[in-house]
Amino acid sequence: MSEQLDRLAASHGIQLAYISELGERQVISDEAKRALLAILSVDPDHGKAGDFDEAQDAPTRRCALPEAIAANRAWGVACQLYSLRSHRNLGMGDFEDLADLAQVAAAEGAAFIGVNPLHALFMADPGRYSPYSPSSRRFLNPLYIAVDQLAGGPEAIARLRDAEPSLFAGLDGTLVDYPAAGKVKRGLLKQIFADRIDAIREDQAFERFCAGGDEALAGFALFEAISELQVDAGAYVGWHSWPKPLQSRDSPQVARFAEDHADLVLFHCWLQYVAEEQLAEAQARALAAGMPIGLYLDLAVGVAPDGAETWADPSLTVGAARVGSPPDMFNSQGQDWGLAPLSPKALAERGYQPLRDSFEALTRNAGAIRIDHVMGLARLWWIPEGIPSSGGGYVRYPLGAMVDAVAAASEANACLVIGEDLGTVPPGFRHKMEAARILSYRVLYFERHRETEFLPPSAYPKLALACVSTHDLATLAGWWQGADIALRAEMGTQDAAATERDRDSRRHDRRALAVALAEEGILPDDLRPAVAGTDDLPAELPAELAVAIHRFVARTPSVLVTVQLDDMVGAERQPNLPGTTDQYPNWRIRSDVPIEDLPGNERFRALSAAMREERPIAS
């Protein structure tokens, strides 16, 4: 019976065993196989064999990689858009801040500016602010609209500030107050829309945008309108809590709602029009400032189960499973990301067009995109409802067709593609990504030899983006001080024994990194005695050492290198601490340095100068 179950599961793309990040073979349970088959609408006992074929793994297309980029190593700045502080924004970074930062970075020699996912979240509930749990990946988050750049915007802001100054009181704190910022921005946008509704209706560019958005835009705007009124009535923002008749996109009640609330639906279409227009303007200004790539945008691995995408097109995702990851050395129980997986069957039936559409939307206004958890093009860890993360299993997708859909969008818009390939990577996967010209993602912290020595710059691959850290890891200053270890202990995500083990490992890591810098000839002179064993390394990260570490990464042959804006200003707190929710202010920490002050910031200028020397933009 077990052999028969295995054959059936494998024929439907369920991976019976996988190799963990430690190189160990792990076999999923029969219970997981049966649950996953049931999710795929296959009877575990009497179901027919599927047609999954490993030969489908070979892509036939390649992503764009302009010769001017491939031949000249470039560097750029990465940031969290919401975290940007400026003298003009309304409590969170916006598209105008993005354009301004791109111009500042371009003046320092940066080739691109990278940001967190800008996908649409839930406008009616700004408290759902994780950029990696979007309502839709095809549309943008309207809270990033720069209200003061709209016709009538400055006047509307001034009127509201005079009338209700208390609304603005909490917008300038050290953390983003999403409910406060959302209330202010949504109120202003509604007022501007109401004041200009006749002109908006007659705007031919807006009319063309709506026509080009087709049914997808109409469905998204309708979801947002229903969601808004449901929240006003005391329900939740997601469609799972709505009255039954409103849970179906095709119901007569939804059609009646669209007629009765046409202006509200139009408002949400207009928000997308404005957001897209401002994002396109940010890209245009980045390129005009001399950036050869410009904006580097991020694609989340999936969507929220109760968002616009699953409501408007329910057959495209699998409602009975969630996406996550298997147990690993950091999470013994695995992770549940709370996302709805794409249906392999629906994708195949539609010729993978929905996947291409998502990439088309993202690449329109970008010179590069990053695919979060790019292994999702080949397989995703599905977690059946009512089962812990550790009880799930990998469900495979035809990698060739998936990559071809990505490559088609990449070629159409001449957009580079970077695949975040950290964690449990299938054997041979990186080779296939390289063949498709999807750049690997290499983080200094993890690039080791025998888990102790840091790899020299020459060991990094050319077709890669290299960096020191990411949004899910400690900043460089935090890593050096062991702030991430102390934080995990404080948050209760690891015990005392693991904390002491990690602190001891970090002491060795610091020395190993200093040795690697010395071998590369870039360790600051005053730290050489510490490497020789005659002195201790400093407890806090000196500015000149931070520069040397970034020089180390900049010297790799990798096509691209990113520098975190947080590291450029010496920040210690990381944007996100995986494994936590309310214990840590994930996705809320604001930058200490306003954009206007960056050109005069000593750390920012020193690190920029070093990157410019190591990776000059070709004339």
SEKEMI-154379 format. One record per residue (C-alpha): x, y, z; residue in one letter. Coordinates in steps of 0.05 Angstrom, whole numbers, plus 5000, padded with zeros to 4 digits. Example, Ala and Ser with C-alpha at 12.3 -4.5 7.8 and 13.67 -1.06 7.14 Angstrom:
524649105156A 527349795143S 
This chain:
500050005000M 505750485017S 509050364950E 502450494914Q 501551134954L 508551354938D 507551244863R 500951624865L 503852204904A 509952264860A 505752264797S 502052874823H 508453254838G 508953104913I 516253034931Q 517152404974L 523852615003A 528353225002Y 535353425022I 535553915080S 540254515083E 544854075126L 545253555071G 540853045106E 535452645069R 528552765099Q 522552335081V 515452615089I 510252195125S 504751785094D 499852245130E 502852845094A 502352485027K 495052315037R 493353015061A 496853345002L 493552874952L 486753054981A 488353794973I 490053644900L 483153314894S 486152624887V 483352024926D 489551754963P 486751034958D 483551004890H 485751624852G 488551614782K 495851734769A 497952444750G 502452674694D 507853054731F 514252974690D 521153164716E 523253294644A 519053934649Q 524454224693D 528554494635A 527155224618P 527455424545T 527956184553R 533056634587R 531957274627C 534457944604A 541658114622L 543958724582P 551258694562E 552559374592A 550559094660I 553958414653A 560558724632A 560859244687N 559859054760R 554859524792A 552559684862W 546259974891G 542660164955V 537259734988A 531960015035C 525059915063Q 520760435030L 515960525088Y 521960665134S 524561275095L 524261915134R 523762595101S 521663295119H 515463245075R 512562535081N 506462355123L 509461865173G 511961345124M 516261335061G 512761444995D 514161454920F 516862154922E 521861944976D 523761354931L 525161824873A 529062304918D 533261734948L 534661464878A 537462144858Q 541762194921V 544461494910A 545661614836A 549862214853A 554261754896E 555161254838G 549660754854A 546560394794A 540060194827F 535560284888I 532259664917G 525959654960V 521359174997N 515258904960P 510559474941L 504559004930H 497459204950A 495959025022L 489259185054F 487559925048M 481659875096A 486159585151D 493059915152P 494659465211G 495958895162R 502659175139Y 507358595125S 509858715054P 510657965045Y 503357805059S 499858195003P 492658204983S 494958214910S 501658194876R 499058514812R 497359184843F 500759704887L 499959944958N 496360624954P 499360835021L 505860964983Y 502561514943I 505762194956A 499562604970V 503163274965D 505063124893Q 497763084871L 493963684844A 490663994905G 494863554951G 498764094989P 492464495000E 488663885026A 494263715074I 494564435100A 486964445111R 486963785148L 492963985191R 489464625211D 482764285224A 485263665261E 492563755283P 491963165330S 491762695270L 498862875252F 501662825324A 503962105320G 506762115250L 513962305267D 515761755317G 521361245313T 516360725288L 511360765231V 504360835260D 500560505203Y 493560625231P 495061365241A 498561445174A 493261045139G 487661465168K 490962115147V 492861895077K 486261545061R 482362145084G 486562615042L 486162174980L 478562124987K 477962874993Q 482362994932I 478462474892F 471762784912A 474263484893D 476763244825R 471862684807I 469063024745D 476063164717A 478262454735I 472362154697R 474362564635E 481862414640D 483462004578Q 489961734608A 485961464667F 480861174620E 486360814581R 489360554646F 482660254667C 481659944599A 488659644601G 487459374671G 481558974645D 477858494691E 483758434740A 483559174758L 475959174762A 475958574808G 481358864853F 477859544859A 471259194874L 474558784929F 477459414960E 470759764958A 467059184991I 472659105041S 472259835061E 464859825074L 465259155111Q 470459445158V 466060065168D 460459575187A 464859225239G 467158615198A 474258425182Y 477958675121V 478957985089G 473357645050W 472957025095H 468957425146S 464157755096W 456857555088P 456256935045K 453357284983P 459257764981L 464457204985Q 463457024912S 466057494859R 460657264811D 454557314856S 448557764839P 449658134905Q 456758324885V 454358564817A 449058984852R 454359264899F 458559474840A 452659864811E 450660174877D 457760384895H 460660554827A 464261184853D 467660794909L 470060264859V 472460824814L 476261124873F 480260484882H 481760454807C 484261164811W 488761004870L 492160464827Q 492860954769Y 496161474814V 500660964848A 503060684781E 504161384753E 508461584813Q 512360934811L 513761034737A 515961744752E 520861484805A 523861014755Q 524361564703A 527962024752R 532661464774A 534761334701L 535262084686A 539962154746A 544761664714G 542660994743M 543460454689P 538459994725I 534160454767G 528860124811L 529959414837Y 523159154860L 521358544901D 516157994888L 513157644949A 512656884946V 505056874952G 498657234973V 494257255035A 488756725033P 483357255047D 485657794999G 483558074932A 487157564890E 483956954922T 477157284922W 477157514849A 480256874822D 479256314874P 481155734828S 488156014817L 490255874889T 489455294936V 485155484996G 486254845036A 493854945044A 498755465067R 505855605043V 511555535092G 518255185102S 520454525132P 524154455198P 531254715195D 537054895241M 533655555259F 526455315264N 525654615291S 518154615277Q 518654935208G 515255585189Q 508055755168D 508156375125W 500556405121G 500356475045L 495956134994A 499855714943P 498555764868L 494855174839S 499454764793P 493254514756K 490255214745A 497055494722L 497854934671A 490755004645E 491955754633R 498755674601G 502156014661Y 499356684639Q 497356894710P 504656824732L 507057214672R 501857754686D 504557854756S 511557924729F 509358384674E 506158844725A 512458854767L 517458934711T 513859514677R 517160034721N 523559684742A 530459534717G 531158924762A 526658484805I 528058014863R 523857384870I 523057224943D 524256474956H 525656344882V 525555594896M 517955684894G 518555644818L 520454914828A 516954714892R 513354994953L 512554705023W 505054615029W 501954565099I 495054245100P 489854575144E 489954345216G 496954065210I 503354385238P 508754635191S 513054025204S 507553575177G 507353875108G 511053685045G 513853964980Y 509254014921V 512954104856R 511554574798Y 514054484726P 520254914733L 521354994658G 514455294646A 514955734708M 521656014689V 519456124617D 513656554642A 518456974684V 523457024627A 518057254578A 516357844623A 523757984636S 525358004561E 519258424545A 521358974593N 528958864591A 528858734666C 534158354705L 531757794751V 534957604818I 532756974854G 533156954930E 535856254937D 537256215012L 535055625055G 533554925030T 535654934957V 534254314914P 540253964883P 541854254814G 537054844823F 542355384822R 545355104758H 538555144724K 537555864749M 544456054721E 542655754654A 536356184653A 540456794673R 536856874740I 542057164786L 543556804851S 543157164918Y 549457124960R 549757385032V 556557495064L 554257195131Y 552856525097F 558556485046E 563256035086R 568155465077H 567354905128R 562455365165E 568355755195T 572556105143E 569356645100F 569956515026L 574657004990P 571357494941P 574057094882S 569756494902A 563156854890Y 559556704824P 559057234770K 551657134758L 549657354827A 547757934871L 552257964932A 550658334997C 552758365070V 545758275100S 538358265085T 531958525116H 531057865155D 537957875185L 541958325232A 544758965205T 552358955201L 553059355265A 547958905299G 551358275274W 558158515299W 555458655368Q 551158025371G 544858445377A 540957915338D 542957375387I 540957795447A 534357955412L 532657225399R 533957085473A 529757675495E 524057475449M 524256755474G 525556455405T 531656075432Q 533855805499D 539855995543A 544155425516A 542955625444A 544356355462T 551056195493E 552855745435R 551156295385D 555056825424R 561156375424D 560356255349S 559656995336R 566257135371R 569556645323H 565656945265D 568257645279R 575457405281R 574456975218A 571757575181L 577558005204A 582357465180V 578957455112A 579558215107L 586958175125A 588157655072E 584758115022E 589258685045G 583759145068I 583559045144L 584659725179P 591759765207D 589559875278D 585859205278L 591758785254R 594158625326P 587358325341A 587957845282V 594957665305A 592057475372G 595558025411T 589358455422D 581758405424D 577058615369L 572859225387P 565959075417A 562659585372E 563659625297L 568460185277P 566260585216A 572760425179E 571559685190L 564559735163A 567460055100V 572759505094A 567458955100I 563459265044H 569759335002R 570658585012F 563758434982V 564758964928A 570958594903R 567057974885T 566057834810P 558457844822S 554858274773V 551058654827L 552358854899V 547359174946T 548759585007V 543259655060Q 541560375074L 541360185148D 548659975143D 550460615107M 548061015168V 550360535222G 543460285244A 543359705293E 536159465291R 534058995235Q 527459115198P 524558425212N 525657875262L 523057215232P 519056785280G 515957385316T 509557775307T 507858295360D 514058165403Q 518458575356Y 516559185314P 517258825247N 516459265185W 515659895228R 522560155244I 523960835212R 530761085188S 534561535236D 537061975180V 532262375135P 533562335061I 535263065058E 540962955108D 544162355072L 548762755026P 552063065088G 552262425130N 559462215141E 558161465144R 553761485082F 558961875042R 564761435065A 561360785046L 558961074980S 566061304964A 568760604977A 563460274933M 564660784879R 572060634880E 571059884877E 565359894827R 565460524785P 559760634736I 562460534665A 562561164624S 
